[in-house]
Each structure stands twice: as C-alpha cells, then as structure tokens.
C-alpha cells in the first residue's frame, strides 16, 4: 500500500515538474529564438539598405552646394 502511494506521489511530482517547468521553459526559449531571428533579419535588411543607397540619395550626394542656395539673416532682438 505504501509503495503505491509513493509511486503515485512520484508520478504526480514528475507530471508537475514536466508540465509546469520543462514545457514552459521550452516554449519560452523557442519564442525568444524566433524573436532574435526576426531582429537579426531586420538588422540585415537595414544594413542592406544602408549599403546600397537609393537613386534619390545618390543624386543628392552628387549635387554641389552653391553659395546662392543659402540666405543670410540677422537675429533681431
């Protein structure tokens, strides 16, 4: 009789250990890995955009700035 009680307690604690600790940890680590992969992918896309500027940005970089493009002003007090 005592043997059955001890076996049932061991099964109960093993069940709780697995379903309240092991499985949630597994799910959480899987979710965190997925989020990190998403972040890495976003960083790769951002770096690719920075390395190959769009044609509009290239045109702006190639234009020369002239003095007549600027207006001087005086601060009024």
N, C-alpha and C positions, 0 to 999 in steps of 0.2 A: 504494500500500500504506500509506504513512504517512498519507495522507488518511483512509482507512478507520479506522485506529487512532485518530486524533484525533476523528473523528466519533463513534466508539463510546465513547470516553472522555467526550466532551461529553454524549452521551445518558445514560451511566452517572451522571455527576455531576448532571445535571438531574433524573434519576429520584430519586437520593438526596436532593437538595435539596427536591424536591416532597414526597416521602413521609416524610421524616424531620424536616422543618422546617415546611413550609407547612401540611400537613394536620393535624398535631398542634396547631399554634397555632390553626387554625380551629376544631377540635373543642373546645379548651380555652376559647376566647373564647365559643363558643356555650353551653357548660356554665356558665360564670361568669355570663353574661347571664341564663340560666334561673334560677340561684340568686338573683341580685339581684331578679328579678321575684318570686320566692317570698317573699323578705324584705320587699319593698315591700307585697305582698299581706297578709302577716301584720301589718305595721305599720298598714295601712288598717283591717283588722279590729279590731285592738286599739284604735285611735283611735275607731272607731265604737262600740265597747263602752264606752269611757270617756265619750263624749259623751252617750250615751243610757243612763243607769244603769237597772238592773233595778228592778222594783217593790219588792222587799225592801229594797234600798238606799235608795230614796226614803222608805219607811216609817221606817227607822232614822234618817234625817236629819231627819225631821219630828217625831219624839218629843222631848219636853223631858226633860232630865235633872233629877231631883229630888235634894234633899239626902239623903233617906232611902234612896236607892239605894246610897249609899256607907257603908262601915263604917270607923270609925277604929280604929286599933290602935296599940299601943305596942311599941316594939322592946325585946326582953328580951336583956340582956347576961349 
